[in-house]
Amino acid sequence: MTLIRDIEAIKALRNEFLNDFVINSDLTNILTEASGNNFLNSIRIHKYLTSTALIGKVKTARFLESIELTEKTTIKQLSEANINKIAAFVSEL
């Protein structure tokens, strides 16, 4: 039963991470830390940015395309430059 509890804890951590997104957060720091966390770094950046409905899905997808990323790009695939561009995009909203 430990495995089931571990899986539930990881799911809760991921849901909390997704639901805690706010536009005026320190996104650079949050994404940098998440990229090193094996439980969070497989989350798609598009899902993270749009899961709380604070940013539109189409607007986010177009922005990601403009920096040569896709809706399927995960947090672990982001470079430091990508993270900075995403943080700037969100701060301009």
Sine and cosine of phi, psi and omega as CSV:
sin_phi,cos_phi,sin_psi,cos_psi,sin_omega,cos_omega
0.00,0.00,-0.21,0.98,0.03,-1.00
-0.90,0.44,-0.63,0.78,0.00,-1.00
-0.87,0.49,-0.68,0.73,0.00,-1.00
-0.89,0.45,-0.68,0.73,0.03,-1.00
-0.90,0.43,-0.64,0.77,0.03,-1.00
-0.89,0.46,-0.70,0.72,0.02,-1.00
-0.89,0.45,-0.68,0.73,0.02,-1.00
-0.90,0.44,-0.62,0.78,0.03,-1.00
-0.91,0.41,-0.64,0.76,0.02,-1.00
-0.92,0.39,-0.68,0.74,0.04,-1.00
-0.88,0.48,-0.65,0.76,0.02,-1.00
-0.91,0.42,-0.66,0.75,0.03,-1.00
-0.88,0.48,-0.71,0.71,0.00,-1.00
-0.90,0.43,-0.68,0.73,0.02,-1.00
-0.90,0.44,-0.66,0.76,0.03,-1.00
-0.89,0.45,-0.68,0.73,0.03,-1.00
-0.86,0.50,-0.72,0.70,0.00,-1.00
-0.91,0.42,-0.67,0.74,-0.07,-1.00
-0.97,0.22,-0.28,0.96,-0.01,-1.00
-1.00,0.07,0.01,1.00,-0.01,-1.00
-0.91,0.41,0.79,-0.61,0.14,-0.99
-0.71,-0.70,0.50,-0.87,-0.10,-0.99
-0.91,0.42,-0.60,0.80,-0.08,-1.00
-1.00,-0.05,0.46,0.89,0.02,-1.00
-1.00,0.04,0.20,-0.98,0.06,-1.00
-0.99,0.14,0.97,0.22,-0.14,-0.99
-0.90,0.44,-0.56,0.83,0.01,-1.00
-0.86,0.51,-0.76,0.65,0.00,-1.00
-0.92,0.40,-0.68,0.73,-0.03,-1.00
-0.88,0.48,-0.73,0.68,-0.02,-1.00
-0.94,0.34,-0.58,0.82,0.04,-1.00
-0.90,0.44,-0.71,0.71,0.03,-1.00
-0.91,0.41,-0.66,0.75,-0.02,-1.00
-0.91,0.41,-0.52,0.85,-0.01,-1.00
-0.91,0.40,-0.38,0.92,0.04,-1.00
-1.00,-0.08,-0.07,1.00,-0.03,-1.00
-0.99,-0.15,0.91,-0.41,-0.06,-1.00
-0.89,0.45,-0.33,0.94,0.02,-1.00
-1.00,0.08,-0.34,0.94,-0.06,-1.00
-0.93,-0.36,-0.42,0.91,-0.16,-0.99
-0.95,0.30,-0.12,0.99,0.06,-1.00
-1.00,-0.04,0.00,1.00,0.05,-1.00
-0.96,0.30,0.70,-0.71,0.04,-1.00
-0.94,0.33,0.70,-0.72,-0.03,-1.00
-0.88,0.47,-0.57,0.82,0.03,-1.00
-0.88,0.47,-0.68,0.73,0.01,-1.00
-0.90,0.43,-0.68,0.73,-0.01,-1.00
-0.87,0.50,-0.70,0.71,-0.07,-1.00
-0.96,0.29,-0.44,0.90,-0.11,-0.99
-0.94,-0.33,-0.10,1.00,-0.12,-0.99
-0.91,0.42,-0.46,0.89,0.00,-1.00
-1.00,-0.07,0.02,1.00,0.02,-1.00
0.90,0.43,0.35,0.94,0.08,-1.00
-0.98,0.19,-0.44,0.90,0.04,-1.00
-0.82,-0.57,0.68,-0.73,-0.01,-1.00
-0.93,0.36,0.51,-0.86,-0.03,-1.00
-0.92,0.38,-0.66,0.75,-0.03,-1.00
-0.93,0.37,-0.70,0.71,0.02,-1.00
-0.87,0.50,-0.67,0.74,0.01,-1.00
-0.91,0.40,-0.70,0.72,0.01,-1.00
-0.88,0.47,-0.67,0.75,0.02,-1.00
-0.91,0.42,-0.66,0.76,0.04,-1.00
-0.89,0.46,-0.73,0.69,-0.01,-1.00
-0.86,0.51,-0.65,0.76,0.06,-1.00
-0.89,0.46,-0.59,0.81,-0.03,-1.00
-0.92,0.38,-0.38,0.93,0.06,-1.00
-0.95,-0.32,0.36,0.93,0.09,-1.00
0.89,0.46,0.62,0.79,0.14,-0.99
-0.89,-0.46,0.21,-0.98,0.03,-1.00
-0.86,-0.52,0.08,-1.00,0.06,-1.00
-0.91,0.41,-0.33,0.94,-0.03,-1.00
-1.00,-0.06,-0.02,1.00,0.00,-1.00
-0.91,0.41,0.76,-0.65,0.01,-1.00
-1.00,-0.09,0.26,-0.97,-0.03,-1.00
-0.86,0.51,-0.62,0.79,-0.03,-1.00
-0.93,0.37,-0.30,0.95,0.01,-1.00
-1.00,0.06,-0.10,0.99,-0.06,-1.00
-0.98,0.19,0.69,-0.72,0.13,-0.99
-1.00,0.05,0.17,-0.99,0.04,-1.00
-0.88,0.47,-0.61,0.79,0.04,-1.00
-0.90,0.44,-0.66,0.75,0.05,-1.00
-0.88,0.48,-0.70,0.72,-0.01,-1.00
-0.87,0.49,-0.69,0.72,0.01,-1.00
-0.90,0.43,-0.63,0.77,0.03,-1.00
-0.92,0.40,-0.65,0.76,0.02,-1.00
-0.91,0.42,-0.69,0.72,0.02,-1.00
-0.88,0.47,-0.65,0.76,0.03,-1.00
-0.91,0.41,-0.67,0.74,0.03,-1.00
-0.85,0.52,-0.73,0.68,-0.04,-1.00
-0.93,0.38,-0.63,0.78,-0.03,-1.00
-0.93,0.37,-0.38,0.93,0.02,-1.00
-0.99,0.17,-0.17,0.99,-0.03,-1.00
-0.98,0.20,0.00,0.00,0.00,0.00
